[in-house]
Amino acid sequence: MKAKITKRLIDSLKPGAKDYYVFDSQLTGFVVRVRATGGMTYAVQYRSGKGRSAPTRRVTLGSVTRLTPDQARKAAENVLGAVGMGGDPAAEKASQRSALSLREVADRYLADHAAKRKGSTHVLVTGILERNLLPVFGAMQPDKVTRADVARLHSAMHATPVAANRTLATLKALYGWAARHELVADGYNPARSIEKYAERARERFLTSDEFARLGDALDTCAVDPAAVAAIKLLILTGCRLREILELRWDYVDFDRAVIFLPDSKTGKKPVYLSAAALGILRNLPRRSDYVAPSRTGRPYADIKGPWATVTGVAGLEGLRLHDLRHSFASIGAGAGLGLPILGKLLGHSQAATTQRYAHLASDPMHQAVNTIGDAIEAAMKGADRKVVPLRKIAPDRG
């Protein structure tokens, strides 16, 4: 296909069954590549050398979302000018890419990633790269990593399918970023088209007897009291781990029994406190700006060690900290709380809604959180090791 490359033409192009090219009718070698996935990039195509036998080269200029047709045309003229002077821009770019290792590309990616993503997301991605990918591929040139290499790594992680899929997604994102920054050839991504493992959601809910054993263990085992307090707050609030480990005293409003988190997975949000949770907070010493700090006064990096000790004493090996959040929700659902109320307590609402915490009706929220807190507190104290009866409240119809 040949036509003058303009914005109107770009807007009219549609993806086909496979990639195709549109050649500019005015500037020989200036093209738009239209991918089957819908992405479009400007490029320059030329022959490196004289005669029909000279190899065809292609240099990607950038995405149609980053460059206007006029900007891309000017860049194409510059590339073609270099070719006319005997240069080979594609070979020069390939040479520059071959000098980089995948670790060096990953370092650049992480620097850019840190500036644009939440801290928790950046830590997760960094961990996957450092644990799973860079030990295997870090010393290799990026364009030497093949789909077969990635498939072997993914297959070797079959015992942990979720981790295997996250590793695959991270590598795919890394190569997508590298292509956009011209650190690998446009379209080269060895993580593409590898089938993911099926994932089964793990939903573990504590029974009343398990809550009692967990409560006994928290009260008797030799674990840092701050870690014990953090675990109890996780149980009684349904919060995510980092929300409690990084909780600061100035986020806690004792008068209104609310924690105001300035940031979370879903943005700003209030965490409503039951009487049981307030009791824990009131009894904690203020050793730091953080509610449950490590002995250094800084937040715990994690509490895997204390948690392993507690679950070992309780006979609950294999129980995850995140299962406490599921259990919090299950108690609320069992008490007949409406899903909108539970969603607000767990921070599942849209960020725009959670940011308007001043307009939330706090009475129903506190009634709901106290229903859950009372039930959990009773279960953790034993309560004759029987199922705790839950008082019904009118279901939320909002």
PEJO-V804878 format. One line per field, one symbol per residue. ss: DSSP state (H for helix, E for strand, C for the rest). burial: 1 if it has 9 or more other C-alpha atoms within 8 Angstrom, else 0. Layout:
ss->???
burial->???
//
This chain:
ss->CEECCCHHHHHHCCCCCCCEEEEECCCCCEEEEECCCCCEEEEEEEEECCCCCCEEEEEEEEECCCCCHHHHHHHHHHHHHHHHCCCCHHHHHHHHHHCCEHHHHHHHHHHHHHHHCCHHHHHHHHHHHHHHHHHHHCCCEHHHCCHHHHHHHHHHCHHHHHHHHHHHHHHHHHHHHHHHCCCCCCCCCCCCCCCCCCCCCCCCCCCHHHHHHHHHHHHHCCCCHHHHHHHHHHHHHCCCHHHHHCCEHHHEECCCCEEEECCCCCCCEEEECCHHHHHHHHCCCCCCCECCCCCCCCCCCCCHHHHHHHHHHHCCCCCCCHHHHHHHHHHHHHCCCCHHHHHHHHCCCCHHHHCCHHHCCHHHHHHHHHHHHHHHHHHHCCHHHCCCCCCCCCCCCC
burial->00011000110000100010111110001111111100011111111100000100111111110011100110110011011000011100010011011110110011001100000001001101110111001111111010100110010011001001111111110111111101111001111000001000000011011111111111001010011111111111111110111111001110001111100101111111111111010000000011111100111100000111111111010000001111111111101111001111111010100110100000001101111111111111111010010000000100
//
